[in-house]
Amino acid sequence: NLYRGVQGKSDPHGVSWTTSLEVARWFATRMGGNGTVYTATVKREDVYAYIHESGRGEDEMLVLSIDSVTAMGES
């Protein structure tokens, strides 16, 4: 599964996803708001790029196509 944390009117179908639930929660709450964490399962061929950011401890996936996104709730 991949995760995406968003706030306000940010698109839950965006291209940036993470393999870390904790990182997604951070993005959902980083500005002091009550964001939402979404989860999605994607096919390998839909992953455009994998970025390992050791400074933030994040593994980011850039995903071109997502069929189904599920809200995990507010963080």
Helices and strands as residue ranges (DSSP letters): E 2-6, E 16-18, H 21-29, E 36-40, G 44-46, E 47-53, E 58-63, E 70-74
